Amino acid sequence: MLDAVVQVIAERGLEAATMRNVAAGAGISLAQVQYYFRSKEELVAAAFHHVTQSFDEKLATVDLSGSPRKVLRDALELWLPLDEPRARDARVWLAFSAAAATSEALKDIAAATDHELRVAFARLLDAAVAEGQLTEVVDTESEAALLLAVVDGLVMQALALPSPARRAFLAQSLDTHLGRLFQT
């Protein structure tokens, strides 16, 4: 059912994620959706939580044995719309993020997820500092917040480009930012 919510959002936007559309997408009755979720808000919040868990599972697959810069780049690439499945995920993520500005339930999920990402990025940056790869960085937590903002911006810009142009734009932009950060 939650996968159906995500699919509806990816194809038609958050406003189309009605209980009726989700039931149709999942191939179940409206009553079944209503049995588990009393409102669209509950359904959408559960789907947002589902998406964040799915991303956490993908993040757990990143090989941590490389240099902190490589590990960081590999983790960031999971987020970027480099292919259609990641572009779909990015469209869904942006829909949830935009809605979080006005929904308390989604705001809490977005804030918790952003906090977890900043902590994870800061740990990778701490490792780079410890290895002497980040000599100019003093505050890894602030740098992690900036890195998350850069990634959010790159995702938005890339989704506005034609699909064939995204990969080159994202690779060049991400490498430029990481080059500045890692002074290379």
C-alpha positions in Angstrom: 0.0 0.0 0.0 2.8 2.4 0.9 4.6 1.6 -2.4 1.4 2.6 -4.2 1.3 5.9 -2.4 4.9 6.5 -3.5 4.1 5.5 -7.1 1.1 7.9 -7.2 3.2 10.8 -5.9 6.0 10.0 -8.3 3.6 10.0 -11.3 1.1 12.6 -10.4 2.3 14.6 -7.3 1.3 14.7 -3.7 -2.1 16.1 -4.3 -3.1 13.0 -6.2 -2.2 10.7 -3.3 -5.9 10.3 -2.3 -7.1 7.2 -0.5 -9.1 6.3 -3.6 -6.1 6.6 -6.0 -3.9 4.7 -3.6 -6.4 1.9 -3.3 -6.6 1.7 -7.1 -2.8 1.8 -7.4 -2.4 -1.0 -4.9 -5.3 -3.1 -6.3 -7.2 -3.1 -3.1 -10.5 -1.7 -1.9 -10.9 1.8 -0.5 -12.1 0.2 2.7 -8.8 -1.6 3.1 -6.9 1.7 2.9 -9.3 3.3 5.4 -8.9 0.4 7.7 -5.2 1.2 8.1 -5.3 4.9 7.7 -8.0 7.2 9.1 -6.9 10.2 6.9 -4.9 11.2 3.9 -2.5 12.9 6.3 -1.8 9.7 8.1 -1.4 7.8 4.8 1.0 10.4 3.5 3.0 10.5 6.7 3.3 6.7 6.7 4.5 6.8 3.1 7.1 9.5 3.9 8.4 7.4 6.8 8.5 4.4 4.4 10.6 6.4 1.9 13.0 7.5 4.6 13.4 3.9 5.8 14.0 2.8 2.2 16.7 5.4 1.7 18.3 4.4 5.0 18.5 0.8 3.7 20.2 2.0 0.5 22.6 4.2 2.6 23.6 1.1 4.6 24.8 -0.5 1.4 27.6 2.1 0.9 31.1 0.6 1.1 32.7 2.3 4.1 36.2 0.9 3.4 37.3 3.7 1.0 38.5 7.2 1.7 36.1 9.5 3.5 35.7 11.5 0.3 34.9 8.4 -1.8 32.4 7.1 0.9 30.8 10.6 1.0 30.5 10.8 -2.8 29.1 7.3 -3.0 26.5 8.2 -0.3 25.6 11.4 -2.1 25.1 9.6 -5.4 22.3 7.6 -3.9 20.4 10.8 -3.5 21.1 12.3 -6.9 18.7 11.7 -9.9 21.4 10.0 -12.0 18.9 7.5 -13.5 15.2 7.1 -13.6 14.7 5.2 -10.4 16.7 7.8 -8.5 14.9 10.6 -10.3 11.6 9.1 -9.3 12.8 8.9 -5.7 13.9 12.5 -5.9 10.6 13.7 -7.2 8.8 11.9 -4.3 11.3 13.3 -1.8 10.8 16.9 -3.0 7.1 16.5 -2.9 7.3 15.4 0.7 9.8 18.1 1.6 7.7 20.8 0.1 4.6 19.6 2.0 6.6 19.4 5.2 6.7 23.2 5.3 3.0 23.2 6.1 2.3 19.8 7.7 3.3 19.2 11.3 3.4 15.4 10.8 5.6 15.6 7.7 7.7 18.4 9.3 8.7 16.1 12.2 9.7 13.3 9.8 11.7 15.7 7.5 13.5 17.3 10.5 14.4 13.9 11.9 15.7 12.6 8.6 17.7 15.8 7.9 19.2 15.5 11.4 20.2 11.9 10.7 21.8 12.9 7.4 23.7 15.8 8.9 25.0 13.5 11.6 26.1 10.9 9.1 27.8 13.5 6.9 29.5 15.1 9.9 30.9 11.7 10.9 32.3 11.2 7.4 33.8 14.7 7.5 35.2 14.0 11.0 37.0 11.0 9.6 38.4 13.1 6.7 39.6 15.7 9.2 41.3 12.9 11.3 43.0 11.6 8.2 44.2 15.1 7.3 42.0 15.3 4.2 40.0 18.3 5.4 42.6 20.8 6.7 40.4 23.9 6.4 37.2 22.5 8.0 36.7 23.4 11.7 33.0 22.8 12.2 32.0 19.5 10.6 28.4 19.8 11.7 28.0 23.1 9.9 29.8 21.8 6.9 27.4 18.8 6.9 24.4 21.1 6.9 25.9 23.0 3.9 26.6 19.8 2.1 22.9 18.7 2.6 21.8 22.1 1.2 24.1 21.7 -1.8 22.7 18.2 -2.5 19.1 19.4 -2.1 19.8 22.2 -4.6 21.5 19.9 -7.1 18.6 17.6 -7.0 16.1 20.4 -7.7 18.3 21.8 -10.5 18.9 18.4 -12.1 15.2 17.5 -12.2 14.6 20.6 -14.2 17.1 19.4 -16.9 16.4 16.9 -19.6 17.3 13.4 -18.4 20.3 13.0 -20.7 21.9 16.2 -19.3 21.6 15.3 -15.7 24.5 12.9 -15.2 27.1 15.3 -16.5 25.7 18.3 -14.6 25.5 16.4 -11.4 29.0 14.8 -11.7 30.6 18.1 -12.5 28.7 20.0 -9.8 29.3 17.4 -7.1 33.0 17.0 -8.0 33.5 20.8 -8.0 31.9 21.1 -4.5 33.8 18.2 -3.1 37.0 19.5 -4.7 36.5 22.8 -2.9 35.7 21.1 0.4 38.6 18.7 0.2 41.0 21.3 -1.3 41.8 19.3 -4.4 
